[in-house]
Amino acid sequence: MEEKGFDCTSPTINEETLHTAVIKAINELLANKEPLLQVLQKNIATVLNEGNDNTITDIDGKLEELQKQLLEQAKSKNDYNKVTDEIYCLRKLKQNVLIENAEREGRRQRIVGFRLDAKIDI
């Protein structure tokens, strides 16, 4: 190591002592892993559900409302291009949300697999 011009007065830890402490902590964690797995699963579920504001129910409700507006506009022979454009946009958004939900469900299934694997004692 290169000299910097001053001595380090920090206490050092013996490598073997550190190794023993880390192994002990890992063994304790593995011996009582169920609470850890529950917390881990809860945290992962929270992250997976973040930002899921666009629910299919909300989109379907808005689509139904717009379709009613479209019928009213068509009956009164008004220009309904704006309404149809909005309907197409919402359908695309719905498709994207369905894809996101499927991907999220895939991640959840992998987490379930992880939990099952973690319960197996080797």
N, C-alpha and C positions, 0 to 999 in steps of 0.2 A: 504494500500500500504506500502511496505517496505521502510524504511529510507535508503538512499544511502550516507548520509553524507554531502549533499549540497542541497541548495534550488533551485528549478526551478523558473527562472524569466520570463519564457515565458508567454505571456498573454493567458488567457483562454477565451473561447467563451461560452456564456450561452447556455445551451441545447435547450431552447425554441427558441432563436434567430437563432441557427443553423437549427433547424427543420423548422422554417418559411422560411428561405432562400432556403433550399433544395426544399420545396414544391413549392415555387414561381418559382424557376428555372425549375422544372418539368412541371408546368402548362404553362410557357412560351414556353417551348419546344413543348408541345402537341398542343398549340394554333397555332403554325407555323411549323407543322411537315413536310410539303412537301419538303422544301429544305434539311432537315435532311434525309428524305427518299431517295431523289435523290443522295445525297452524299453516303449514306449507300449502295444503290444499285450499284453505280459506283465502290465503293471499293470492294464489294463482287464479282462483275463481273471481276474485275482485278485479284483478288485472284483465282477465278475459272479458268481463262484463263492462269494463270502462268504455265510455263513449258510444254505447249502444242506444242512442236517443231515438233513432229512426226505427220504430217498431213497425211490423207489418200491419198491425191493427190501425195505427195512426195513418199510415199511407193508404190503406184500404178505405178508411173513413173519408179522407180528403178526395180520393178518386171517385167515390160515390157522390160526394157533394159536387164535384166538377162535372160528372156525367149528367146530373140533374140540371146544372147550369147550361150544359151543352144542348140538352133537349129543349130547354126554354128558349135559348138563343135561336135554335134552328126553327122552332115554331113561330117565333116572331120575325124570322128572316133577317136577323142581325148577323153581323160578322162574328163567327165563332172560332176563328183561327187561333186567337190567343188562348182560349179554353182548351182546344185540342192540343196545342203545343204544351200546355201545362200538364195535360193528361199523359202525353208521351214522356215528358220528363219524369213524372211520378212513377210511371211504369218502369222506366229504366232504373230509377232509384230503388223501387221495390225489388227488381231483379238483383241489384247490387247488394241489398240488405239480405236477401235470401242466400246469396253466395257467401256473404260474411258470416251469417248464422251457421251455414253448413261447415265452413272452415272452423268456426268456434267450437262446434259440436265435435269435430274431428280432434281438436286440441283437448277437449274434455275427455274424450275416449282414451287418448294417449295418457292423460293424467290418471285415469282409472287403472290403466295397465301399469303405470308406474307404481301406484299404490299397491297393486297386487304383487308386483315384483318385490317391492320393499318389505312386504310382510313375510316373504319366504326367508327362512333362516338357513344360512349356509353353514 
